[in-house]
Amino acid sequence: MSRIMIKAPAKGDYEVVIEKDFNNLKEELTKVNANKSKVCIISDSNIFPIYSKEVIDILTSLECEVDEVVLEPGEISKSMEDTEPCFRLLLNKMYSRNDYIISLGGGCVADYAGFIAATFKRGMQLIHIPTSLMAMADSCVGGKVGIDFMGYKNMIGTYYNPKLVYVNVSCINTLDEIHYYSAFAEIMKTAIIKSSSVYEWLIENLYEISDKDPDIIVDMIEQTINIAKIYIEKDPYNTSDRLVLNLGHTVGHAIEKAKNYTMSHGECVALGIIAAAHISLKREMLSLEEYLEIRDMFVPFNLPITIEDIDVDAIIEDIRYDKKNDKGFCFILFKKIGKAVIDCNVTEEEIRAALEEIRFSEDDYME
């Protein structure tokens, strides 16, 4: 077992508990007083059939009254309209602020469930049980909640801390290859912005990671969260230092929208990180060798380093609406691997050049 305490005096401290099974879930739920409560499990149709029975049996043993909301998988279920059935259920079943929402799934489920918990009656109790590596390492940590609006990702939301994050790393064994490797964009991001030693550790343990060695996966998640914890505790509302955790997301979110969310979040973030690295290269903040190392590191994790069929003008226009761009084009750039900086003076020309760098056109086939 590994335990990481996230300190948030103004919003409530909470623990991330990392286990290899659900054997200690009952004990952890009891610690946060979830027993004898009403509990609404929010999941999706891929995950619910796999894990719901074990979780519901544990809740039933704690004398909880359990309801379920099962969503369609992916971003398609994260609109304002999709929240209404859940709000109706909570209202009709007379849920109170002391009752619980449990997210059981990946990042999209966590965003949706967190939004419900943060807004119904101005705040319910929230627990995350992430089942994807992406959610374990990133989505369920830091209190980010939100839903999409007009195709723009997480445009409506807030920061709302859970009472508990319970990570069962064995859940990654049911992930397909795309969703498993998708998480490495976020894991690599965290290492690149803060810790060259963690970056090197990822390279050294590449084969064990690919084999899903449980001890290595626990270690990897713990290292990733401990880096994020530094920024989460220092800047809980994501207004200053914590912005570096958005590395790759400005371009990444725009690509997700342009591709109508047919690409995974991690695939798009990987491309966004490469774009940021390219801007850093052109500003002579990175050497060519460092740029190529960052770019090519995504290849062993089956993440793309180029993309076909993108409209550069449309992506730049969508970047203007990114929720972080209140003061112009704000990007996270590199001084080196392990050292990221926030820059709100990135130009449209620099973004265009970076997008052209990652765009794979028909002309490239001819060369």
C-alpha positions as CSV (number, residue, x, y, z in Angstrom):
1,M,0.0,0.0,0.0
2,S,1.1,3.6,-0.7
3,R,-0.6,6.6,0.8
4,I,-0.2,10.2,-0.3
5,M,-1.8,13.0,1.6
6,I,-2.9,16.1,-0.4
7,K,-2.9,19.1,1.9
8,A,-5.6,21.7,1.2
9,P,-6.5,23.6,4.4
10,A,-9.1,25.8,2.7
11,K,-10.8,22.9,0.8
12,G,-10.2,19.8,2.8
13,D,-7.2,17.4,2.9
14,Y,-7.6,14.0,1.3
15,E,-5.6,10.9,0.7
16,V,-4.7,9.0,-2.4
17,V,-4.5,5.4,-1.5
18,I,-2.7,3.2,-4.0
19,E,-3.4,-0.6,-3.7
20,K,-3.2,-3.7,-5.9
21,D,-6.8,-4.8,-5.3
22,F,-10.0,-3.7,-3.6
23,N,-9.3,-5.6,-0.4
24,N,-8.9,-2.4,1.7
25,L,-11.7,-0.4,0.1
26,K,-14.2,-1.1,2.9
27,E,-11.8,0.1,5.5
28,E,-11.0,3.3,3.6
29,L,-14.7,4.0,3.0
30,T,-15.3,3.6,6.7
31,K,-12.5,6.1,7.5
32,V,-14.3,8.8,5.5
33,N,-17.7,8.0,7.1
34,A,-19.3,6.6,3.9
35,N,-21.0,3.8,5.8
36,K,-24.8,4.0,6.2
37,S,-25.0,6.7,3.6
38,K,-26.8,7.1,0.3
39,V,-24.2,6.5,-2.5
40,C,-24.6,7.2,-6.2
41,I,-22.1,5.4,-8.3
42,I,-21.3,7.1,-11.6
43,S,-19.6,4.9,-14.2
44,D,-19.7,4.2,-17.9
45,S,-21.0,1.2,-19.8
46,N,-17.5,-0.2,-20.4
47,I,-16.4,-0.1,-16.8
48,F,-19.7,-0.7,-14.9
49,P,-20.0,-4.4,-15.8
50,I,-16.4,-5.2,-14.8
51,Y,-16.1,-3.6,-11.4
52,S,-19.5,-2.5,-10.1
53,K,-20.5,-5.7,-8.4
54,E,-17.4,-5.8,-6.2
55,V,-17.7,-2.2,-5.3
56,I,-21.5,-2.4,-4.6
57,D,-21.0,-5.5,-2.5
58,I,-18.6,-3.6,-0.3
59,L,-21.0,-0.6,0.0
60,T,-23.9,-2.9,0.8
61,S,-21.8,-4.5,3.6
62,L,-21.5,-0.9,5.0
63,E,-25.3,-0.6,5.0
64,C,-25.2,2.0,2.2
65,E,-28.2,2.6,-0.1
66,V,-26.7,2.4,-3.6
67,D,-27.9,4.0,-6.9
68,E,-26.2,3.9,-10.2
69,V,-25.8,6.3,-13.2
70,V,-24.2,4.6,-16.2
71,L,-22.9,6.9,-19.0
72,E,-21.8,6.3,-22.5
73,P,-18.0,6.1,-22.6
74,G,-15.9,9.2,-23.4
75,E,-16.5,12.9,-23.9
76,I,-19.9,12.4,-25.5
77,S,-21.5,12.2,-22.0
78,K,-19.9,15.4,-20.6
79,S,-22.4,18.0,-21.7
80,M,-24.8,20.0,-19.5
81,E,-27.7,18.1,-20.9
82,D,-26.2,14.8,-19.8
83,T,-26.1,15.9,-16.2
84,E,-29.9,16.3,-15.9
85,P,-30.8,12.6,-15.4
86,C,-28.3,12.4,-12.6
87,F,-29.5,15.6,-10.9
88,R,-33.1,14.3,-11.1
89,L,-32.1,11.0,-9.5
90,L,-30.4,12.7,-6.6
91,L,-33.4,15.0,-6.1
92,N,-36.0,12.3,-6.3
93,K,-34.1,10.0,-4.0
94,M,-33.6,13.0,-1.6
95,Y,-29.8,12.9,-1.4
96,S,-28.3,15.3,1.1
97,R,-25.0,17.1,1.2
98,N,-23.7,14.4,3.5
99,D,-24.3,11.7,1.0
100,Y,-21.8,10.4,-1.5
101,I,-21.0,10.5,-5.2
102,I,-18.5,7.8,-6.2
103,S,-16.8,7.9,-9.6
104,L,-15.9,4.5,-10.9
105,G,-14.1,4.9,-14.2
106,G,-11.7,7.0,-16.2
107,G,-11.1,10.7,-16.5
108,C,-14.4,11.5,-18.2
109,V,-16.4,9.8,-15.5
110,A,-14.3,11.6,-12.8
111,D,-14.9,15.0,-14.4
112,Y,-18.7,14.3,-14.7
113,A,-19.0,12.9,-11.2
114,G,-17.0,15.7,-9.7
115,F,-19.1,18.3,-11.4
116,I,-22.3,16.6,-10.0
117,A,-20.8,16.4,-6.5
118,A,-19.6,20.0,-6.5
119,T,-22.8,21.5,-7.7
120,F,-25.8,19.5,-6.3
121,K,-27.0,21.3,-3.2
122,R,-23.7,23.3,-3.5
123,G,-21.6,20.3,-2.6
124,M,-21.9,16.6,-1.7
125,Q,-19.2,14.2,-0.6
126,L,-17.0,12.8,-3.4
127,I,-14.9,9.7,-3.8
128,H,-12.9,8.7,-6.8
129,I,-12.2,5.1,-7.7
130,P,-10.2,5.5,-11.0
131,T,-10.0,2.5,-13.3
132,S,-7.7,4.0,-16.1
133,L,-4.1,4.7,-15.7
134,M,-4.8,8.3,-16.9
135,A,-7.3,8.8,-14.1
136,M,-5.0,7.2,-11.5
137,A,-2.0,9.4,-12.3
138,D,-3.7,12.6,-13.2
139,S,-7.5,13.0,-13.6
140,C,-8.5,12.1,-10.1
141,V,-5.8,14.1,-8.3
142,G,-6.1,17.9,-7.7
143,G,-9.8,18.4,-7.5
144,K,-10.4,19.3,-11.2
145,V,-14.0,18.8,-12.2
146,G,-15.9,20.0,-15.3
147,I,-18.1,19.3,-18.3
148,D,-17.8,20.3,-21.9
149,F,-19.6,23.2,-23.6
150,M,-20.0,23.8,-27.3
151,G,-17.3,21.2,-27.9
152,Y,-14.8,23.0,-25.7
153,K,-13.3,20.6,-23.1
154,N,-14.0,21.2,-19.4
155,M,-15.2,24.7,-20.1
156,I,-17.7,24.7,-17.2
157,G,-16.3,23.5,-13.9
158,T,-14.4,24.3,-10.8
159,Y,-12.0,22.8,-8.3
160,Y,-13.6,20.5,-5.7
161,N,-11.7,18.1,-3.6
162,P,-12.7,14.5,-3.0
163,K,-12.8,12.8,0.4
164,L,-10.7,9.9,-0.9
165,V,-9.0,8.6,-4.1
166,Y,-8.7,4.8,-4.0
167,V,-6.4,3.5,-6.7
168,N,-6.5,-0.2,-7.5
169,V,-3.7,-0.7,-10.0
170,S,-5.0,-4.1,-11.1
171,C,-7.7,-2.2,-13.0
172,I,-5.2,-1.4,-15.7
173,N,-5.2,-5.0,-16.8
174,T,-8.6,-4.5,-18.4
175,L,-7.4,-1.5,-20.5
176,D,-6.9,-1.8,-24.2
177,E,-3.5,-0.7,-25.5
178,I,-4.6,2.7,-26.7
179,H,-6.1,3.7,-23.3
180,Y,-3.2,2.2,-21.4
181,Y,-0.5,4.1,-23.3
182,S,-2.6,7.2,-23.5
183,A,-1.7,7.9,-19.9
184,F,2.0,8.2,-20.6
185,A,1.5,11.7,-22.1
186,E,0.4,12.9,-18.7
187,I,3.0,10.9,-16.8
188,M,5.8,12.1,-19.2
189,K,4.4,15.7,-18.9
190,T,4.8,15.6,-15.1
191,A,8.4,14.3,-15.3
192,I,9.4,16.8,-18.0
193,I,8.2,19.9,-16.1
194,K,9.8,19.1,-12.8
195,S,12.0,16.0,-12.5
196,S,14.7,14.9,-15.0
197,S,15.4,11.9,-12.6
198,V,11.8,10.7,-13.0
199,Y,12.1,11.2,-16.7
200,E,15.2,9.0,-16.7
201,W,13.5,6.4,-14.5
202,L,10.7,6.1,-17.0
203,I,13.2,5.4,-19.7
204,E,15.1,2.8,-17.5
205,N,11.8,1.0,-16.7
206,L,10.3,1.1,-20.1
207,Y,10.0,-2.7,-20.5
208,E,8.6,-3.2,-17.0
209,I,6.0,-0.5,-17.7
210,S,5.1,-2.1,-21.0
211,D,4.6,-5.5,-19.2
212,K,2.4,-3.7,-16.6
213,D,4.6,-4.9,-13.7
214,P,2.4,-4.0,-10.7
215,D,5.3,-2.9,-8.4
216,I,6.6,-0.6,-11.1
217,I,3.1,0.8,-11.9
218,V,2.6,1.6,-8.2
219,D,6.0,3.3,-8.1
220,M,5.3,5.3,-11.3
221,I,1.9,6.5,-10.1
222,E,3.3,7.5,-6.7
223,Q,6.2,9.5,-8.3
224,T,3.8,11.2,-10.7
225,I,1.3,12.2,-7.9
226,N,4.1,13.4,-5.7
227,I,5.3,15.8,-8.4
228,A,1.7,17.1,-9.0
229,K,1.2,17.4,-5.2
230,I,3.8,20.1,-5.1
231,Y,1.8,22.4,-7.4
232,I,-1.6,21.3,-6.2
233,E,-0.8,22.3,-2.6
234,K,0.9,25.5,-3.6
235,D,-1.8,26.7,-6.1
236,P,-5.1,24.8,-5.4
237,Y,-7.1,27.0,-7.8
238,N,-4.7,26.8,-10.7
239,T,-4.0,30.5,-11.1
240,S,-0.2,30.6,-11.0
241,D,2.5,27.9,-10.4
242,R,0.1,25.0,-11.0
243,L,-0.4,26.2,-14.6
244,V,2.7,24.3,-15.6
245,L,0.7,21.1,-15.2
246,N,-1.2,22.2,-18.3
247,L,1.9,21.5,-20.5
248,G,0.6,20.3,-23.9
249,H,-3.0,20.8,-23.1
250,T,-3.6,24.1,-25.0
251,V,-2.8,22.5,-28.3
252,G,-4.0,19.1,-27.2
253,H,-7.5,20.2,-26.3
254,A,-7.8,22.0,-29.6
255,I,-6.8,18.8,-31.5
256,E,-9.2,16.7,-29.5
257,K,-12.0,19.1,-30.5
258,A,-10.9,19.2,-34.2
259,K,-10.9,15.4,-34.3
260,N,-14.3,15.3,-32.6
261,Y,-12.8,13.4,-29.7
262,T,-11.9,10.3,-31.8
263,M,-8.3,10.5,-30.6
264,S,-7.5,9.8,-27.0
265,H,-6.7,12.6,-24.6
266,G,-3.1,11.3,-24.2
267,E,-2.5,11.2,-27.9
268,C,-3.5,14.8,-28.2
269,V,-1.5,15.9,-25.2
270,A,1.6,14.2,-26.6
271,L,1.2,16.3,-29.8
272,G,0.7,19.4,-27.7
273,I,3.9,18.7,-25.7
274,I,5.8,18.4,-29.0
275,A,4.4,21.7,-30.2
276,A,5.5,23.4,-27.0
277,A,8.9,21.8,-27.3
278,H,9.2,23.1,-30.9
279,I,8.4,26.7,-29.8
280,S,11.0,26.3,-27.0
281,L,13.5,25.0,-29.6
282,K,12.9,28.0,-32.0
283,R,13.4,30.4,-29.0
284,E,16.7,28.6,-28.3
285,M,15.5,27.5,-24.9
286,L,16.1,23.9,-25.9
287,S,18.8,22.4,-28.0
288,L,17.9,20.3,-31.1
289,E,19.1,17.2,-29.3
290,E,16.8,18.0,-26.3
291,Y,13.9,18.7,-28.6
292,L,14.3,15.4,-30.5
293,E,14.7,13.5,-27.2
294,I,11.4,14.8,-25.9
295,R,9.6,14.2,-29.2
296,D,11.0,10.7,-29.8
297,M,10.4,9.6,-26.2
298,F,6.7,9.2,-27.0
299,V,7.3,6.6,-29.7
300,P,8.0,3.7,-27.3
301,F,4.8,4.4,-25.6
302,N,2.8,4.1,-28.8
303,L,1.9,7.8,-28.8
304,P,1.9,9.9,-32.0
305,I,4.5,12.5,-32.9
306,T,2.7,13.7,-36.1
307,I,-0.9,14.0,-37.1
308,E,-2.7,14.0,-40.4
309,D,-5.7,16.0,-41.7
310,I,-5.7,19.0,-39.4
311,D,-6.8,22.5,-40.2
312,V,-4.1,24.7,-38.7
313,D,-6.3,27.8,-38.9
314,A,-9.2,26.2,-37.2
315,I,-7.0,24.8,-34.4
316,I,-5.5,28.3,-33.8
317,E,-9.0,29.8,-33.6
318,D,-10.0,27.2,-31.0
319,I,-6.9,27.8,-29.0
320,R,-8.1,31.4,-28.6
321,Y,-11.1,30.1,-26.6
322,D,-8.9,27.9,-24.3
323,K,-9.9,28.5,-20.7
324,K,-6.2,29.4,-19.8
325,N,-5.8,32.1,-22.4
326,D,-7.1,35.1,-20.5
327,K,-4.0,37.2,-21.2
328,G,-3.1,36.1,-24.7
329,F,-1.7,32.8,-25.9
330,C,-0.4,31.2,-22.7
331,F,1.9,28.2,-23.2
332,I,4.1,26.1,-21.0
333,L,7.5,26.0,-22.5
334,F,10.9,24.4,-21.5
335,K,14.2,25.6,-20.4
336,K,15.3,22.0,-20.2
337,I,13.9,18.6,-19.3
338,G,12.8,19.0,-15.7
339,K,12.3,22.8,-15.9
340,A,9.1,24.3,-17.4
341,V,8.1,28.0,-17.5
342,I,4.8,29.8,-18.1
343,D,4.8,32.2,-21.0
344,C,1.8,34.3,-22.0
345,N,3.5,36.0,-24.9
346,V,3.5,33.2,-27.4
347,T,2.7,34.5,-30.9
348,E,0.3,33.1,-33.4
349,E,3.2,32.7,-35.8
350,E,5.0,30.5,-33.3
351,I,1.9,28.4,-32.8
352,R,1.4,28.0,-36.5
353,A,5.0,26.9,-37.0
354,A,4.7,24.4,-34.2
355,L,1.5,23.0,-35.7
356,E,3.1,22.7,-39.1
357,E,5.9,20.8,-37.4
358,I,3.5,18.1,-36.2
359,R,1.2,18.1,-39.2
360,F,1.8,15.2,-41.6
361,S,0.7,16.1,-45.1
362,E,0.5,14.2,-48.4
363,D,3.7,15.9,-49.5
364,D,5.5,14.0,-46.8
365,Y,4.5,10.7,-48.4
366,M,6.2,11.9,-51.6
367,E,9.6,12.6,-50.0
